[in-house]
Amino acid sequence: MTTYTYLALLPRDGLFCKDGRGWYTSASGRGHGLDWPWPSTILGALRTAWGRTAEAVSGKLFDHRTWLEETAAVQLGRMLTLRRPPDTDWNTTHLVWPVPLDALWLAGRPEVCRLQPLPSHVPTLGRDDDAARETLWRPALEEAGKPLPSPRWWRQDDFVAWLTGQPVSAQKPFPATARRVQTRVGIRPETLTTDDGLLFSHDVLETLELHAEWAIGVEVTLPGGAVDAVATLGSDSRLVRIETLPETLFAPPARLLETFQAGSRGLRIIAVTPLAFARGWLPDGFEQHDGQYVGRLPGLPHDLVLRAAFVPRPLHVSGWNRAAHSGKGAPKPTARMVAPGAVYFFERVDEQPFDAAHARSLWLAALGARTEEGFGRVVPGIWHPTPKTPNTTQPTP
């Protein structure tokens, strides 16, 4: 039986997790950082922390092969983003979530507008023919408006309200992390002067605010024992403090289960960590059948029809394999993944509603590949399809 440990990683000096762009691009000498660490980066930090603890217990240093063997059992499960006031015990009000792609801010609107998928009779233009893709419903608005930039994060109350079909105010402030550019320079030890060849800068994601601090919540399997209270995370190994978390933070909200108990004809699936699918945006296990994508989701014993997919531009997830080339390291293959916030819309083939048991099974469920690294986590939301009002907008002659 797998035993999970629930931890919070609190960065002390911000974070710098470099993206896949090189140092010598159009912004020469500038390193670009992610807006939030990839799950694989967090897993690497946990494996390093556990390995250092194991080294201290054994009294000897591990080589690269021993590192692989000793830390292979460390796996990442569900993940959370957290933000709380200082000196406060963790609770569900501190949860923060990526804003779903079906949420749209329009100028002059007091509430966040909900993008509804509707059938369309206008074909798309592409490099290949896919009958099932052409039947997917398209996003539509009831009224026109000027789109505004969307925030990156939502608090727990706003996110649960959106999942349950309730309105969300567009006028309130939303959580946001700050970024700054840090410049670094090398020093020549013999002259104590600067080395112009070692002058560079990079982004730093600040995780400490005047009245709040950000953290990363993880569900992790540790092969016996525990990790130290201090670890390192990111491209320049910045310090993070490790605390224990209550398991209740990973449970589905009661309000969501109550809403699903009444029955929901449709189902929304929102990505909260990057999703790794074999065919890009299309969920694994869904195949063409009579001109539609039909398949199953984890934990649901019913055939589903994929009605719509609101998917942003892909994430290009890379990394560094420190065990390759006899410990010298090598870059990992770059993977194209579905970004957090993507929304998928489903209906059951038997036209029956989704209930609370389905919602419980899908809360922070694993979908796709590389789920042992923390990728592929999703949450459910209700959806009421309106196929009787298709979008028949014709192109302007």
QUIPEJO-V899759 format. One line per field, one symbol per residue. ss: DSSP state (H for helix, E for strand, L for the rest). A space follows every 50 residues. Layout:
# QUIPEJO-V899759
ss->???
This chain:
# QUIPEJO-V899759
ss->LLLEEEEEEEELLLELLELLLLLLLLLLLEELELLLLLHHHHHHHHHHHH HHHHHHHHLLLLLHHHHHHHHLLLEEEEEEEEEELLLLLLLHHHEEEELL LLEEEELLLLELEELEEELELLLLLLLLLLHHHHLLLEEELLLLLLEELL LLEEEHHHHHHHHLLLLLELLLLLLLLEEEEEEEEEEELLLLEEEEEEEE EEEEEELELLLLEEEEEEEEELLLLLLLLEEEELLLLEEEEEEELLHHHH LLLHHHHHHHHLLELEEEEEELLLELLLELLELLLLEEELLEEEELLLLL LLLEEEEEEELLLLEEELLEELLLLLLLLEELLLEEEELLLLEEEEEELL LLLELHHHHHHHLLEELLLLLLELLLEEEEEEELLLLLLLELLLLLL
